[in-house]
Amino acid sequence: MLQYIARRIVIAVPVLFGVTIFNFVIMHLAPGNPVDMFVNPFATEADIAIKKAQLGLNDPIWVQYIHWLQNLLQGNLGYSFSTYEPVTQMISVRFGPTFLLMGSSLLIAYLLAIPIGIISATRQYSTIDYTATTFSFLGVSIPHFFMGLGAIYLFAVVWPVFPTGGMNQLGGDGGLSDTLRHLILPALVLGTGVAGNMVRYVRSSMLEVLGQDYLRTARAKGLREFIVTNKHALRNAMIPIITIIGLDIPLLVGGAVVTEQIFQWPGLGQLTIQSINSRDYPTLMAINFIAAAVVLLSNLLTDIMYSVVDPRIKYNK
Amino acid sequence: MAKKRKAAAWLGIAGLSLSLIAGCAGNSQPASQQGTSPNSTTSAKTMMLGMVNPPVLFNPINSPDVASSFVEGFFFDSLLDMTAPLQFSPELAESFDSKDNQHFTIKLNSKAKWTDGKPITAKDVVFTMNLVANPKVETSVGAYIAPLAGLNDKGKLPDGQTSLDSVKQIDDYTVELTTKQPVDPNMIKEQLGSKLMIMPEHVLKDIPPDKLSQHPFSQKPNVTSGAFQFVQYVKDQYVEVKANPGYYKGAPKLGKVFIKLMPAPNLVAQLQTAEIHLNVGMGIGKIATQDYETVEKMNNVRYKVEPNIGFQTMEINNKTLPDPKVRQAIQYALDRQLIVKQLLKGQGEVIDGPYTSVSPYLNKNVKVTPHDTDKAKQLLKEAGWDFNRTISLVVPTGNLVREQSANIIQQNLEAAGLKVKVTKYDFPTIMQKGRAGDFDLLLIGFTFTLDPDVSSLYGTGGAFNFMKYSNPDMDQLLAQGKAEADLKKRHEIYDQVQALIQKDVPVITLYSDYDMAVVSKKVAVGESKYFGMLYNLNQWDLTGAE
């Protein structure tokens, strides 16, 4: 097993390397460049030329890439083209909020979706099933921004229980309960959206397993129905669900761009959009690099989880 | 059994979160009443401002956007402030005079101190201006110093020179500036007086000029001159500033100010819930027109709608549409009043040219080109226009009114018989298409100075002259206008500029949209306005004792 993990990690390095080249090229192919965002009418042509030279934008693209790679190998992600802050600092400040928001919304999603999915599969075509599938359908199809604005209107303006946005009360103590209060609306909005999708996966995956012979055997042994569904059936139904969870993990660092914007959540999603709009190459490269690394890592984790859930799946050699 | 225990634990958590919600319900009072505990030197009063555009950095000579410059105004003072169109009030400079319009004497307020206690002297003024002139320093305000004598053709210090002779320290509190030729003193006062913020020489002098932009001072200025001091900028959330008790115009009455960042729709919501006291207008904290009605119905605020000097244009590619008749036809085809009426709910104005009603240089005798589809058709026929040709209209995303105006423009042009293809791009793409001339019509907005020089838009080779307009008469007028010190003659020159714009139609001014400034009734002093908003910052106050 350890050997397998080590081998996967070794393979991941060239993949990651390839991803960075691909990103770098795509980014430079996009029309416009950072200096184009220098639209202050008081900047003279000379000012623009100076800026271009200092940012290294006059070098050929491959030289720029090698500079970036050299810095990366020394653990230096460079300076942002727009704010001149070290990129590492910009990302680390936003990583926590994104992780908190996405983590809690995924948690909400799974806590809602897995039980609802199981219930709706075991009582197929019942009222509960229809209600659950209808709501999950709504959850999938209502856009997050709409749900977000609706939630702000209802729970912050009409019935002011929660703040309209942000992560902490200004001038407040910034304590845990304060953050929680700000977290609830965006996490619920995101969570229900993800849950809508998830319910459908859990339900169909459970349905597939429920009809199988070994469950009849289990019941024939006299096991309680609760054990049959939640232990024997669910475990086999988990494989496709784990795949979905594995695909969700990169969201933890990618963030939810639109929702973060609406709730002014200071996360990576907002930073990404700002960096794209200002063609902030170093920041974009760093975000892409981290996202790629997390995707590779979560793929590995997913594969390991398979073998935990289903002992028939073994990775030897 | 284990399962049951787990279930019980979950119920517990659910109960906890319910009580949490209940606990919060009673705790929804406005943030201003929860300010930090009072101490002996500064007030506990906290004001909250709402802004949409996030500032980028706080290096006054290198910030590329209005939002950053606005925030810098809280902690950096300039020499003067423009408190009404071309009216200047003293800040760091007690006086800013000239006898011959070529030599300007600046007397500094000797009471002014940096926040570290050091006096603000002539050295700082000389240092700041030389910094902008230094070819190794990244700056976005090079145009401010352009009228000064002794610069090379790029507007920078000539090679091998380390300081400008035209910026001279006379004594500790006196500086003399010399311009290339006599100029309109208002131009110098606006650019070098009211716009350029002075930076601390004793803090920055040892930083290599090419490393200045990356220096932490650019993000967290720790020695400043303004009524407030920088505390922190929590990205995408807020900028926090606190009172500077040693401020030379008197200690501020507020203890703290937060400039909160939020999307435009949230501005009105937060004004309603009293989470913010006022919106920053000036295009960076703009209340959407569709929200005007909501504001008018709110009873916890005062509001007013104010014109400004920004304007939206449609640049016409003079290379692909070289016939002035075609360009005139396009102008006649447009129903700009409809844009103002429908999209701005009447809160805007239609002008021909770059001067809005705020500008003293707007020639009010010039009749704005009316909407006349028949005239447009006739002009197109006279020009021998090929009615099968499709022209492209390129629209930047991000400004909703501007995006919607593209639909009206398209309908107007089609009514005159033109075929139009609309494409939308993000801003960097628009800039590239503009520079490359890859468009027929392109929408873009500008905010220049009150000084009437518009060479960058109408002059040959101007930085924003994407239409590649080039008329020697125009170039000559613009050059004369810049060099003219006599106010009356300047007015005459810019009247001619406006007449020529109407004739050539190199670019169509679509509209200038007003800003709505909303202020909570809890605010005693302080409001959002276009001129001199931050001039009386130290007087800003909330009503009532807290």
Chai-1 contact restraints between the chains, C-beta under 6 A:
chainA,res_idxA,chainB,res_idxB,connection_type,confidence,min_distance_angstrom,max_distance_angstrom,comment,restraint_id
A,P31,B,T429,contact,1.0,0.0,6.0,A-B,restraint_1
A,P31,B,Q432,contact,1.0,0.0,6.0,A-B,restraint_2
A,G32,B,P428,contact,1.0,0.0,6.0,A-B,restraint_3
A,G32,B,T429,contact,1.0,0.0,6.0,A-B,restraint_4
A,G32,B,M431,contact,1.0,0.0,6.0,A-B,restraint_5
A,G32,B,Q432,contact,1.0,0.0,6.0,A-B,restraint_6
A,D36,B,P428,contact,1.0,0.0,6.0,A-B,restraint_7
A,D36,B,M431,contact,1.0,0.0,6.0,A-B,restraint_8
A,D36,B,Q432,contact,1.0,0.0,6.0,A-B,restraint_9
A,M37,B,P428,contact,1.0,0.0,6.0,A-B,restraint_10
A,F38,B,P64,contact,1.0,0.0,6.0,A-B,restraint_11
A,N40,B,P64,contact,1.0,0.0,6.0,A-B,restraint_12
A,N40,B,S140,contact,1.0,0.0,6.0,A-B,restraint_13
A,P41,B,F448,contact,1.0,0.0,6.0,A-B,restraint_14
A,F42,B,V141,contact,1.0,0.0,6.0,A-B,restraint_15
A,F42,B,A143,contact,1.0,0.0,6.0,A-B,restraint_16
A,A43,B,S140,contact,1.0,0.0,6.0,A-B,restraint_17
A,T44,B,G142,contact,1.0,0.0,6.0,A-B,restraint_18
A,T44,B,A143,contact,1.0,0.0,6.0,A-B,restraint_19
A,T44,B,G155,contact,1.0,0.0,6.0,A-B,restraint_20
A,A46,B,K154,contact,1.0,0.0,6.0,A-B,restraint_21
A,A46,B,G155,contact,1.0,0.0,6.0,A-B,restraint_22
A,A46,B,K156,contact,1.0,0.0,6.0,A-B,restraint_23
A,D47,B,T139,contact,1.0,0.0,6.0,A-B,restraint_24
A,D47,B,S140,contact,1.0,0.0,6.0,A-B,restraint_25
A,D47,B,G142,contact,1.0,0.0,6.0,A-B,restraint_26
A,I50,B,E138,contact,1.0,0.0,6.0,A-B,restraint_27
A,K51,B,E138,contact,1.0,0.0,6.0,A-B,restraint_28
A,Q54,B,E138,contact,1.0,0.0,6.0,A-B,restraint_29
A,Y79,B,Q214,contact,1.0,0.0,6.0,A-B,restraint_30
A,S82,B,V56,contact,1.0,0.0,6.0,A-B,restraint_31
A,T83,B,V56,contact,1.0,0.0,6.0,A-B,restraint_32
A,T83,B,L57,contact,1.0,0.0,6.0,A-B,restraint_33
A,Y84,B,L57,contact,1.0,0.0,6.0,A-B,restraint_34
A,Y84,B,S213,contact,1.0,0.0,6.0,A-B,restraint_35
A,Y84,B,Q214,contact,1.0,0.0,6.0,A-B,restraint_36
A,Y84,B,S218,contact,1.0,0.0,6.0,A-B,restraint_37
A,E85,B,Q219,contact,1.0,0.0,6.0,A-B,restraint_38
A,V157,B,A269,contact,1.0,0.0,6.0,A-B,restraint_39
A,P160,B,S28,contact,1.0,0.0,6.0,A-B,restraint_40
A,P160,B,T273,contact,1.0,0.0,6.0,A-B,restraint_41
A,V161,B,A25,contact,1.0,0.0,6.0,A-B,restraint_42
A,T164,B,N266,contact,1.0,0.0,6.0,A-B,restraint_43
A,T164,B,A269,contact,1.0,0.0,6.0,A-B,restraint_44
A,T164,B,Q270,contact,1.0,0.0,6.0,A-B,restraint_45
A,G166,B,Q237,contact,1.0,0.0,6.0,A-B,restraint_46
A,Q169,B,A31,contact,1.0,0.0,6.0,A-B,restraint_47
A,L170,B,A31,contact,1.0,0.0,6.0,A-B,restraint_48
A,L170,B,Y238,contact,1.0,0.0,6.0,A-B,restraint_49
A,L170,B,F258,contact,1.0,0.0,6.0,A-B,restraint_50
A,G171,B,A31,contact,1.0,0.0,6.0,A-B,restraint_51
A,G171,B,Q34,contact,1.0,0.0,6.0,A-B,restraint_52
A,G171,B,G35,contact,1.0,0.0,6.0,A-B,restraint_53
A,G171,B,T46,contact,1.0,0.0,6.0,A-B,restraint_54
A,R181,B,C24,contact,1.0,0.0,6.0,A-B,restraint_55
A,Q264,B,M262,contact,1.0,0.0,6.0,A-B,restraint_56
A,P266,B,K235,contact,1.0,0.0,6.0,A-B,restraint_57
A,P266,B,D236,contact,1.0,0.0,6.0,A-B,restraint_58
A,P266,B,Q237,contact,1.0,0.0,6.0,A-B,restraint_59
A,Q270,B,D236,contact,1.0,0.0,6.0,A-B,restraint_60
A,R279,B,P428,contact,1.0,0.0,6.0,A-B,restraint_61
